[in-house]
Amino acid sequence: MKIKPFHSVILLIILVLSSSISVIPVIAQVNPQSIENSKQLNLIETVEPIYADPGITIDPYPVMAGQPAEVCVSLRNSTTSPQEAAATFSWANFGLGLPFTPINGPVPVSLPPHSVLSQCTHWVPPLSGNLDLQVLLQEEGYEPQVSQRNIDVIELLQPGVPSPLIFPVRNPLGEIVTINLGLVPYLPGWSVQLSQTALTDMAPFETRLVTLTVTPPAGQPLPPDNTPVVDVEAHANAALIGGFRKVFRPPVSLHNLKDPIYAESGITIDPYPVLAGQST
């Protein structure tokens, strides 16, 4: 089904309201071959692109080959009845338009009425560094919902120093297309450039390499941890086929981003509660 311009938001609202369990943020998968529009509908105050869902987390990140990682997604049941669904976690090499591989198969999900919970799975990644994550939520009688977390944090960003990132762009469609690349910058004064903005006549499933170069302004302080720098998006036939977000992270990071700052799991004390006059 083809969604006409300016009709997609209304359709997404109808699909979201008809589903009893929602990925946070949520978007309905309209067509397995193309996702119309680059923005998803978020019912909990913020709107993020489908490829930068803050409700999907992975720890540790960047991942380390052969080391266990925990992948989680936030889910909500907005009804007065218990709900059953299945969440399928998948991963892909970092890039745009690359195929996803399921992790451990579908995970059963049971949500009490009016609840929000975090559904997790454990996984041993086969590679180190950046990767793309996807969650497919399926509930009987409703349209599937898809959301992704495609985040780049691996380059060391320094004031006045260009930082290149080479990433693959793949044509996931079964026809020859031109893939147009675009940038959504977040930080004033930062230089963000692509080596190419149009990949013409790409054959089905062909992959080409593109370079993103980011240069923080000289003489200015770097931003706080986890600050978005730029989004990179790929479009073909007026549809979003992939995207990722580049985020600033210092070389040594204190905070575990899946926890609120006041409940840091990386800080421990033993024994607790403490005992006056006793060493801890």
C-alpha positions as CSV (number, residue, x, y, z in Angstrom):
1,M,0.0,0.0,0.0
2,K,1.3,3.4,-1.0
3,I,0.8,6.3,1.5
4,K,0.2,9.6,-0.2
5,P,2.1,12.7,0.9
6,F,0.6,14.4,4.0
7,H,-1.5,11.3,4.7
8,S,1.1,9.3,6.5
9,V,0.8,10.9,9.9
10,I,-2.9,10.3,10.1
11,L,-2.5,6.7,9.1
12,L,0.2,6.2,11.7
13,I,-2.0,7.6,14.4
14,I,-4.8,5.2,13.4
15,L,-2.5,2.2,13.5
16,V,-1.0,3.2,16.8
17,L,-4.3,3.8,18.5
18,S,-5.6,0.5,17.3
19,S,-2.8,-1.5,18.9
20,S,-2.9,-2.4,22.6
21,I,0.8,-2.8,23.1
22,S,3.2,-0.1,21.8
23,V,7.0,0.1,21.2
24,I,8.1,3.3,22.9
25,P,8.5,5.4,20.6
26,V,6.2,3.6,18.2
27,I,5.8,3.3,14.4
28,A,3.7,0.9,12.3
29,Q,5.4,-1.0,9.6
30,V,3.4,0.0,6.6
31,N,5.3,-1.9,3.9
32,P,8.1,-4.4,4.5
33,Q,9.9,-3.0,1.5
34,S,9.7,0.7,2.4
35,I,9.1,2.8,5.4
36,E,7.3,6.0,4.5
37,N,8.6,9.2,6.1
38,S,11.6,9.6,8.4
39,K,9.8,10.5,11.6
40,Q,8.0,8.1,13.9
41,L,5.1,9.0,16.3
42,N,6.1,9.0,19.9
43,L,3.3,9.1,22.5
44,I,5.6,9.9,25.5
45,E,6.6,13.5,24.9
46,T,9.5,13.1,22.3
47,V,9.6,12.4,18.6
48,E,12.6,10.6,17.2
49,P,13.4,9.1,13.8
50,I,12.8,5.4,13.5
51,Y,16.6,4.7,13.5
52,A,17.3,6.5,16.8
53,D,14.7,4.9,19.2
54,P,15.7,5.8,22.8
55,G,13.5,2.9,24.0
56,I,16.0,0.4,22.6
57,T,19.2,0.0,24.6
58,I,22.3,-2.2,24.5
59,D,24.9,-2.7,27.2
60,P,27.9,-2.6,26.7
61,Y,28.1,-0.3,23.6
62,P,30.1,-0.3,21.4
63,V,29.9,-4.1,21.6
64,M,32.8,-6.4,21.9
65,A,33.1,-9.6,19.9
66,G,32.6,-12.7,22.0
67,Q,31.4,-10.7,25.0
68,P,27.8,-11.0,26.2
69,A,25.6,-7.9,25.7
70,E,22.1,-7.1,27.0
71,V,19.6,-5.7,24.4
72,C,16.3,-4.2,25.8
73,V,13.2,-2.5,24.5
74,S,10.6,-0.5,26.4
75,L,7.0,-1.6,25.9
76,R,3.7,-0.2,27.0
77,N,0.2,-1.7,27.5
78,S,-2.3,1.1,27.5
79,T,-5.4,-1.1,28.0
80,T,-7.2,-2.3,31.1
81,S,-6.5,-6.0,30.1
82,P,-3.4,-8.1,30.2
83,Q,-1.8,-8.4,26.7
84,E,0.4,-11.0,25.0
85,A,2.8,-10.3,22.2
86,A,6.2,-11.3,20.7
87,A,9.3,-9.2,20.4
88,T,11.9,-10.1,17.8
89,F,15.4,-8.5,18.3
90,S,17.6,-8.3,15.2
91,W,21.0,-6.9,14.4
92,A,22.9,-5.7,11.3
93,N,26.3,-4.5,10.4
94,F,26.6,-0.7,10.8
95,G,25.4,1.2,7.7
96,L,22.4,2.1,5.7
97,G,20.0,-0.4,4.0
98,L,21.8,-3.5,5.3
99,P,19.9,-6.7,6.1
100,F,19.0,-7.6,9.7
101,T,19.6,-11.0,11.3
102,P,17.3,-12.2,14.2
103,I,18.8,-12.6,17.7
104,N,17.5,-15.7,19.5
105,G,14.1,-15.7,17.8
106,P,10.8,-14.2,19.0
107,V,10.6,-13.4,22.8
108,P,7.2,-13.8,24.4
109,V,6.0,-10.7,26.1
110,S,3.3,-10.5,28.8
111,L,2.2,-7.0,30.0
112,P,-0.2,-6.3,32.9
113,P,-2.9,-3.6,32.4
114,H,-1.6,0.0,32.2
115,S,2.0,-1.1,32.4
116,V,5.4,-0.1,31.0
117,L,8.2,-2.7,31.1
118,S,11.6,-3.4,29.7
119,Q,11.9,-6.6,27.7
120,C,15.4,-7.9,27.3
121,T,17.4,-10.6,25.6
122,H,21.1,-11.6,26.0
123,W,23.4,-12.0,23.0
124,V,27.0,-12.6,22.2
125,P,27.9,-10.3,19.2
126,P,30.2,-11.7,16.5
127,L,31.9,-8.3,16.0
128,S,33.2,-5.3,17.8
129,G,32.2,-1.6,17.4
130,N,29.1,0.0,16.1
131,L,26.1,-2.0,14.9
132,D,22.4,-1.6,14.0
133,L,19.6,-3.0,16.2
134,Q,16.0,-3.5,15.3
135,V,12.9,-4.7,17.3
136,L,9.8,-6.1,15.6
137,L,6.7,-6.2,17.9
138,Q,3.9,-8.6,16.8
139,E,0.5,-8.9,18.4
140,E,-2.3,-11.1,17.0
141,G,-4.9,-9.0,15.2
142,Y,-2.7,-5.9,14.8
143,E,-0.2,-4.5,12.4
144,P,3.5,-5.3,13.3
145,Q,5.5,-2.4,14.8
146,V,9.2,-1.8,13.9
147,S,11.8,0.4,15.5
148,Q,15.6,0.7,15.4
149,R,18.7,1.9,17.2
150,N,21.5,2.7,14.7
151,I,24.0,4.8,16.6
152,D,27.6,5.7,15.9
153,V,29.8,6.5,18.9
154,I,33.1,5.1,18.0
155,E,35.2,8.0,16.7
156,L,37.3,10.2,19.0
157,L,36.1,13.8,18.3
158,Q,38.5,16.6,19.0
159,P,38.2,20.4,18.5
160,G,39.4,21.4,15.1
161,V,40.3,17.8,14.0
162,P,38.4,16.2,11.1
163,S,37.0,12.8,12.0
164,P,36.1,10.5,9.1
165,L,33.7,7.6,9.3
166,I,33.4,5.2,6.3
167,F,30.1,3.4,6.2
168,P,28.3,1.1,3.6
169,V,25.1,2.1,1.8
170,R,23.1,-0.8,0.3
171,N,20.2,-0.8,-2.1
172,P,17.6,-3.0,-0.4
173,L,15.1,-2.8,-3.2
174,G,14.6,-5.1,-6.1
175,E,15.2,-2.5,-8.7
176,I,17.8,0.0,-10.0
177,V,17.5,3.2,-8.0
178,T,19.3,6.4,-7.1
179,I,19.9,6.7,-3.3
180,N,20.0,10.2,-2.0
181,L,21.8,10.9,1.2
182,G,20.9,13.7,3.6
183,L,22.2,15.2,6.8
184,V,20.3,16.5,9.9
185,P,22.9,18.4,11.9
186,Y,22.3,19.3,15.6
187,L,25.3,21.4,16.7
188,P,25.9,24.9,15.4
189,G,29.4,25.5,14.2
190,W,30.2,21.9,13.6
191,S,31.3,20.9,10.1
192,V,29.5,17.8,8.8
193,Q,30.2,16.6,5.2
194,L,29.4,13.6,3.0
195,S,31.8,12.4,0.3
196,Q,28.7,11.8,-1.9
197,T,25.1,12.8,-1.6
198,A,23.6,10.9,-4.6
199,L,24.4,7.2,-5.4
200,T,23.1,6.9,-8.9
201,D,22.0,3.7,-10.7
202,M,22.5,1.4,-7.8
203,A,21.7,-2.2,-8.8
204,P,19.5,-4.3,-6.5
205,F,21.4,-5.2,-3.3
206,E,24.5,-3.3,-4.5
207,T,26.6,-1.8,-1.7
208,R,28.8,1.3,-2.0
209,L,31.0,3.1,0.6
210,V,30.5,6.7,1.7
211,T,32.5,8.8,4.1
212,L,31.0,11.1,6.7
213,T,33.5,13.7,8.0
214,V,32.8,15.6,11.2
215,T,34.9,18.5,12.5
216,P,34.1,20.1,15.9
217,P,34.9,23.8,16.0
218,A,38.4,24.7,17.2
219,G,38.7,26.6,20.5
220,Q,35.3,25.5,21.8
221,P,34.4,23.0,24.5
222,L,33.0,19.7,23.5
223,P,29.3,18.9,24.3
224,P,28.1,16.7,27.2
225,D,28.1,12.9,26.9
226,N,25.5,11.4,24.6
227,T,24.8,14.7,22.7
228,P,23.5,14.1,19.1
229,V,25.8,15.4,16.5
230,V,24.2,14.6,13.2
231,D,21.7,12.2,11.6
232,V,22.5,10.6,8.2
233,E,19.5,9.4,6.2
234,A,19.2,7.5,2.9
235,H,16.1,7.8,0.7
236,A,15.1,5.9,-2.5
237,N,11.9,6.4,-4.4
238,A,10.9,9.1,-1.9
239,A,11.0,6.6,1.0
240,L,13.4,6.3,3.9
241,I,15.5,3.1,3.5
242,G,17.9,3.7,6.4
243,G,19.5,6.1,8.8
244,F,21.9,6.5,11.7
245,R,22.7,9.0,14.4
246,K,26.2,10.1,15.3
247,V,26.5,10.8,19.0
248,F,29.3,12.4,21.0
249,R,30.8,10.2,23.7
250,P,34.0,11.0,25.6
251,P,36.8,8.4,25.5
252,V,36.1,7.4,29.1
253,S,32.4,7.4,30.0
254,L,31.0,7.5,33.5
255,H,27.3,7.0,33.1
256,N,25.4,3.9,31.9
257,L,22.9,5.4,29.6
258,K,20.2,2.8,30.3
259,D,20.0,4.1,33.9
260,P,18.8,7.4,35.2
261,I,21.7,9.5,36.6
262,Y,20.4,9.1,40.1
263,A,20.3,5.3,39.9
264,E,23.7,4.5,38.4
265,S,24.3,0.7,38.2
266,G,28.0,1.3,37.7
267,I,28.3,2.7,41.2
268,T,28.3,0.2,44.1
269,I,28.8,0.2,47.8
270,D,29.2,-2.8,50.1
271,P,27.7,-3.3,52.7
272,Y,24.6,-1.3,52.1
273,P,22.9,0.2,54.1
274,V,26.1,1.4,55.6
275,L,27.0,1.0,59.3
276,A,28.4,3.9,61.2
277,G,32.0,3.4,62.0
278,Q,32.4,0.3,59.8
279,S,34.5,0.3,56.7
280,T,32.8,-0.1,53.3
